[in-house]
Amino acid sequence: MPRLALSFLLLLACALAPDAAVAQVRQCVGADGVLVYSDRKCEDIGARERPALPAAEGIGALRPARGGCSRSVQDLVHALGSALQAGDANQVAGVYDWAGMSTANGYRVMERLEAIARRPLVDLQPVYAGGDEYGFDAVEFNADGEVVGTPPRKPRLVGLRVEQTLADGSTPARTVFGLRRHLGCWWIRL
């Protein structure tokens, strides 16, 4: 009986004081523009309330938020470069295409991503299909200046090449990630 009375009193206290029972998470923007999550009022931590985002309508409501994935290859390059410069394997994993991967393969890939993230970044370059390193085919001209053979085609981006050094700082290491567009987002693959 005392246990039932105590449970009832706790339930009654939670019902009468909802602010104490449920903490509200507020999104605040600090003076430096950084988004901060807090259970206190934004003014109490020297920040301002983040403006509400407009409600999504129609088909656009099905798309993930802008920060949820890379909508362009440029966004992907920026996200991958930032993750590698920070040495953060979790950020690299955030732009990796894990769709359809088994658990065992996932662990193997994550180990590789951790090794890649530990290396200092030297350069990050696009990889194009066919032709020379920029994706262009050689073009020949006749004496009249007309193109002989097939005209050059527009290069097709197929991957990203990451140039790094090993722990000694001088031994080069190269990783080429393939690209995949899935559900309106760009992802990398090994």
Secondary structure, 3 states (H helix, E strand, C coil): CHHHHHHHHHHHHHHHCHHHHCCCCEEEECCCCCEEEECCCHHHHCCEECCCCCCCCHHHHHCCCHHHCECCHHHHHHHHHHHHHHCCHHHHHHCECCCCCCHHHHHHHHHHHHHHHHCCEEEEEEEEECCCCCCCCCCEECCCCCEECCCCCCCEEEEEEEEEECCCCCCEEEEEEEEEEECCEEEEEC
